[in-house]
Amino acid sequence: MESTQKKVSTRHPWFFIPTLYFAQGIPYILINSVSVIIYKNLGVDNATIAFWTSLLYLPWVIKMFWSPFVELYATKRKWILVTQLAMMACLLLAALSFNLENFFFPSLIIFTLGAFISATYDIAADGFYLIALNPEQQAVFAGIRTVFYRGAVIFGSGFLVFFAGTLAEKLGNIALSWTLSLGLAAVIFGVIYLYHQFSLPYPIEAHTFKKAQSKIPFVEIITSYFQQPKIASIIAFILLYRFGEAMLLKLVSPFLLDKPEAGGLGLSTAEVGLVYGTFGVLALIIGGILGGIIVAKYGLRKTILPLALALHLPNLFYVYMAATQPPLSVVLLLVALEQFGYGMGLTAFMVYLMKIAKEPYQTSFYAISTGIMALGMMIPGLISGYLQQEIGYKAFFIVVCGLAVVGIATIFFLPWDEEIKA
């Protein structure tokens, strides 16, 4: 029988929020972004990489459909621990799979399983945040959890990529370098799992499973969401606002890694880890913070268009880099500026999704919106690799810039406060 001390219902959020959200960020960035670099290093072509890794977004698209099971069966604390243990196992299996002769589909299946586990963890962690923290703590730690989530992104796309690149140069074995890097991530997950065994509190969950099952109006939630005023315009905005950017994201790492004769910039894996995974993510964080300040001061309706331009206009930097293949210092600066603008524009986008998440189904509405958002990231990613291989990097980036016009145009058809409240 567990001790009373171990089963405390409350504990200060600093004991568990940083690790809870660091653990949320690692698998997402490894599965959706770092996997692209891994497969590129191991010789997979761009079209195959972009298509199959884009499908890995699917669990985040459809997670709303099994989120009730996380709510109804077992506590969120148990879901967190089980999914962390399962993710550790997935990372170990993925790490080992790179040494197989036909590594691609076995590793892809493992990443797919990891994506479902990660999406389930997201549901449990966000739900745990709402029940383990009081409203004042939720407000205070909203920014803190984002910082540690972004810290995980830097760790995954920056440090681990740099680590793998450095190991590959020293060992002369790319597959082994990624085995050791993902093995390190698995060990970290194991440490977090052990830490959470005693650091996570046991908050009282408001439902009993049988009663909750009859009280959750699934059909009403879905119907209410799609009966919002100008819902077609809202869905178009969610799907198209980042359409061009979503195509770009899948090909940035291959572009940085590809040799100049193939139209790329010829950076090493370690350099990509520094340029895109470290300085780029830091710039994204700063841009996101500044975007939030701007929205808070001047309001979303007045600022969404300039922030959207901040997101899309820097894509022109990639057209310039594809045409001129500048030195590393210039690449670092331009990628950082592009990510800075991306952070600003993404903030405006996420604030609008929160704005249309109406009571009494605020959490469910937001989950539906983020699911549609993930679909808007998946679809363009599926075709991006094939398009780039057909027309080359420079023309591909020009197409990306053209698609930005479509995304920006959807802003002019959005409903605002007076219509949203109708």
Buried (B, 14 or more C-beta within 10 A) or exposed (E): EEEEEEEEEEBEBEBBBBBBBBBBBBBBBBBBBBBBBBBBBBEBEBBBBBBBBBBBBBBBBBBBEBBBEBBBEBBBBEBBBBBBBBBBBBBBBBBBBBEEEEBBEBBBEBBBBBBBBBBBBBBBBBBBBEBBBEEEBBEEBEEBBBBBBBBBBBBBBBBBBBBBBBBBEEEEEBBBBBBBBBBBBBEBBBEBBEBBEEBBBBBEBEEEEEEBEEEBEEEEBBEBBEEBBBEEBBBBBBBBBBBBBBBBBBBBBBBBBBEEEEBBBBBBBBBBBBBBBBBBBBBBBBBBBBBBEBBEEEEBBEBBEBBBBBBBBBBBBBBBBBEEBBEBEBBBBBBBBBBBBBBBBBBBBBBBBEBBBBEEBEBBBBBBBBBBBBBBBBBBBBBBBBBBBEEBBBBBBBBBBEBBEEBBEBBEEBBBEEEBEE
